[in-house]
Amino acid sequence: MALLGRSSKTTKVSEICTHGRQNLIVADLDEPVADCMRKMINKDMRHLLICDDRGEVVGLLSIKDLVKEIVAQHKEVVQRLTDFAIGKGAFYGSD
């Protein structure tokens, strides 16, 4: 975070943060992973605030969190492509 010459010990977040929910890009608790990633990529963000139904911040999602989730969702496809790339073939079982 760029503090623009300010001290991290004395600078309040409110002094450098965008104010008001209307100016923030956030995700809801039930928002799909793909939508979160789209928001982050479109705005070149590495972190996304997660808000509950009252608009209160309840968490922070990083791009690393999203990558882990997408890899987990596509683990079988990733494994097949990896196996194919290293010469093991892409098919499993009796096929």
Secondary structure, 3 states (H helix, E strand, C coil): CCCCCCCCCCCCHHHHCCCCHHHCCEEECCCCHHHHHHHHHHCCCCEEEEECCCCCEEEEEEHHHHHHHHHHHCHHHHHHHHHHHCCCCCCCCCC
